[in-house]
Amino acid sequence: MSTPETRTFEAEVAQVLHLVTHSLYSHKEIFLRELVSNASDACDKLRFEGLANPDLMSGDGELHIDVSFDEKARTITIADNGIGMSRQEVIENIGTIASSGTRRFLAAMASEQKADARLIGQFGVGFYSGFVVADRVTVLTRRAGDPADAGVKWESDGRGEYTLEAVERPQRGTEVILHLKEDEGEFLSAWKLRELIHRYSDHVAFPIRMPKQADGGEGEEAATGEWETINSASALWTRSKSEITDEEYQGFYKSLGHDFADPLAWSHNRVEGNQSFTTLLYLPSQPPFDVMMGGRDERKGLKLYIKRVFVMDAAEELLPHYLRFVRGVVDADDLPLNVSRELLQQNRQLERIKASCTKRVLDLIESLAKNEPEKFATFIKAFGNTLKEGIGEDTANRERIAKLLRFASTKGDGAAKSVSLDDYIGRMADGQDTIWYVTADSHAAAAGSPQLEAFKARDIEVLLLSDRIDEWMLGYLREYDGRKLQSVAKGELPLDEEAKKQQEEAAKQAEPLVARLKELLGERVSDVRVSARLTDSPSCLVLSEFDMAPHFARLMREAGQELPESKPTLEVNPAHPLVQRVQSEGDEGNAGDIAALLLEQAEIAAGAQLADPAAFVQRMNRVLLG
Ligand SMILES: Nc1ncnc2c1ncn2[C@@H]1O[C@H](COP(=O)(O)OP(=O)(O)OP(=O)(O)O)[C@@H](O)[C@H]1O
């Protein structure tokens, strides 16, 4: 055989190893789950490739995963007879980091200066978790279909270098040998390993075997040379609902989603008919990593099986983007096994499965809203904003999604997002036919908007929206349950006859004032009006129906969008002393400065960017001193 070749890890691999070994220490036993999960993936891959090329399976058709240990050598071995790896694959898969997701993940972890074990765990650091308990890892592998002398031995102490060596390997598949660290002796126990397999890997669809122990006697018994299966080894979703315990559902989710936490809820269904399929869909309790990063490229967690054979991760094909936090399995009976991703995207049957998955997930969220308010609140906190994307993305379900959204409101509980559109409608006064909202950069800015004053005075509820996505979403959500949604900052206020009269009266009286303001502000405004919106503040901006909210326009500009400059309409409160000073100050006084400040403070309150902040400060100082 050849002499071992020493190679260095990519810088990122060394980084991952460092992060993993240091932050997963308190969850160190997950190494077994991760390595068993890799072995199971390898068996899945072989079964799939074996369909087109049965020779790959020849002589050894029963796929399984064997876990054993050697007390004297202080090793644990996880062996599978799955697809195995060629030399090139070993280099590509375990010496480098192929996924751009991992790179971004590392950057995020490094910038936050904290390594969250939960995140790292669910990210599926997989193979590297072996180094949490081992100070040396050996991999022996041979790809299915390759000759016996194409075996490869990979070995590393996880400190920056690894060796590669060609070896003779009679059987296909992979063996991962962990040389345990000094103080990890607790894992050298049949009882402990069995317990971990039960706890974390019971649902793995292939038999996980351990050497059979001789009966009777004390402590660890000598192995008999036979193997026995430790897990239930059936694909969980193929069993009937009534036979599956909550613990089993939860255990399956944890390994599927690489999560430590229990899922919030799940939905398991079998559809029979001219097209049959099974879905098992989970709502996590916290946002999975890829949802937080908004990544479209590496969405994992929704696995497509065809007749119980794993085909591919197909979240993009099986669910709309706004439900990307869902984890689970879809097992279709009638799709062709040789289906490619490209074909999947045009497959009519898959369209139906996707619609069914979407419906199931919305049903599940609705049932949480109805029956489990605490869990629903957790869901909204974690995924409320992601769900809002559905308002624009999923026209067919828009009304259902809108029903599930929760907002802060002037009649809600502070900043808590707890008010539904139905709650709002239920509290509407007779004759009110509009759902009012205000959008701003932050809850405080929304709650403090001058435009709210008239609504407060008339006891009309206003939804307070301060998430970035809200303004975008409202572009699609123009109506709910036959009621128009309208911004308090847009257009005319609906006034009753009495109020209308008062308003006209006030406008008439203030004509000279308005004319003066127009003259002083000139080109900076498109119009100046007497406001029916204000009671306490001197001024505010109003937008026309199709104007973009000022804070949103600012965000768009910051994101590099070119937007046409639009001139605002200024509304003033003629009863306010500051507004009155515009008239009482003569031409030599501060009238010009005050007029400008009325406009600028309205701009600030609306979250707009001042065109000339230095001039604003000078004006303010002149008026303060004046
Ligand atoms: N037992 C095995 N048999 C064959 N290939 C393996 C085995 N273990 C790991 N690999 C290969 O190494 C790659 C890297 O494994 P690793 O556990 O680091 O990440 P992963 O399995 O791709 O990610 P995740 O754990 O999120 O699913 C795998 O994608 C696979 O190609």
PDBQT file of the ligand as one rigid body, heavy atoms in Angstrom, charges set to zero:
ROOT
HETATM    1  N1  LIG A 701     -20.880   7.490   6.340  1.00  0.00    +0.000 N 
HETATM    2  C1  LIG A 701     -20.725   8.189   5.218  1.00  0.00    +0.000 A 
HETATM    3  N2  LIG A 701     -20.794   7.585   4.013  1.00  0.00    +0.000 NA
HETATM    4  C2  LIG A 701     -20.636   8.280   2.870  1.00  0.00    +0.000 A 
HETATM    5  N3  LIG A 701     -20.431   9.591   2.827  1.00  0.00    +0.000 NA
HETATM    6  C3  LIG A 701     -20.347  10.265   3.984  1.00  0.00    +0.000 A 
HETATM    7  C4  LIG A 701     -20.468   9.616   5.240  1.00  0.00    +0.000 A 
HETATM    8  N4  LIG A 701     -20.335  10.539   6.221  1.00  0.00    +0.000 NA
HETATM    9  C5  LIG A 701     -20.141  11.713   5.599  1.00  0.00    +0.000 A 
HETATM   10  N5  LIG A 701     -20.143  11.564   4.254  1.00  0.00    +0.000 N 
HETATM   11  C6  LIG A 701     -19.963  12.603   3.242  1.00  0.00    +0.000 C 
HETATM   12  O1  LIG A 701     -19.403  13.730   3.825  1.00  0.00    +0.000 OA
HETATM   13  C7  LIG A 701     -20.231  14.869   3.647  1.00  0.00    +0.000 C 
HETATM   14  C8  LIG A 701     -20.095  15.801   4.813  1.00  0.00    +0.000 C 
HETATM   15  O2  LIG A 701     -20.704  15.253   5.951  1.00  0.00    +0.000 OA
HETATM   16  P1  LIG A 701     -21.183  16.166   7.111  1.00  0.00    +0.000 P 
HETATM   17  O3  LIG A 701     -21.761  15.326   8.157  1.00  0.00    +0.000 OA
HETATM   18  O4  LIG A 701     -20.061  17.044   7.509  1.00  0.00    +0.000 OA
HETATM   19  O5  LIG A 701     -22.262  17.116   6.464  1.00  0.00    +0.000 OA
HETATM   20  P2  LIG A 701     -23.656  16.728   5.772  1.00  0.00    +0.000 P 
HETATM   21  O6  LIG A 701     -24.036  15.357   6.165  1.00  0.00    +0.000 OA
HETATM   22  O7  LIG A 701     -23.530  17.044   4.314  1.00  0.00    +0.000 OA
HETATM   23  O8  LIG A 701     -24.577  17.814   6.381  1.00  0.00    +0.000 OA
HETATM   24  P3  LIG A 701     -25.803  17.556   7.321  1.00  0.00    +0.000 P 
HETATM   25  O9  LIG A 701     -25.196  16.902   8.526  1.00  0.00    +0.000 OA
HETATM   26  O10 LIG A 701     -26.333  18.912   7.529  1.00  0.00    +0.000 OA
HETATM   27  O11 LIG A 701     -26.741  16.645   6.577  1.00  0.00    +0.000 OA
HETATM   28  C9  LIG A 701     -21.617  14.293   3.451  1.00  0.00    +0.000 C 
HETATM   29  O12 LIG A 701     -22.454  15.157   2.710  1.00  0.00    +0.000 OA
HETATM   30  C10 LIG A 701     -21.306  13.009   2.667  1.00  0.00    +0.000 C 
HETATM   31  O13 LIG A 701     -21.148  13.308   1.304  1.00  0.00    +0.000 OA
ENDROOT
TORSDOF 0
